[in-house]
Amino acid sequence: MKNQGSKGPLARAIAQQSAEWLEATYPFVFDALLMELDAGHTVSDVRQILRRTFGNDLRDAFVLRVIQAAEYMMFEQVK
């Protein structure tokens, strides 16, 4: 996976917007995601957790937002 720092400004803005959306819309999921990242889990780990939770029928839009938020939070040190 590419480092968030190597992404362009549009991709970074979308990831940031996803983090803000997740915090406003699903605060418990946002807090849990912070805990996972603080525990040392990677974006790939988060993706696996989501796959185990939702199975192969991933809720694509929701999962994409969570992954984008994780990327932003991990590389921008959101606490």
Phi, psi and omega in degrees: 000140180289147176292136180304325181295338181270357179279154180286174184298325180293314179297319178295319179295321178295317178297318178296316178300322178295320178296317179294319178297315181297317180296320182283323188267320182229071186300328179290322177293318177302312180298319179295320178297317176302317179297319179298315181292320177297331179281359177098004179288149180264175175298323177298320176298318179298318178301319178294320177299316179296320179295318178295323182288314185261349182073199181288342178268059181301142172282088193311309184295317180294313181298318179300316178298318181295317180295316178298318178297317179299317178299314179297311184296323182290316187267342178259001177058044178288128179225000000 
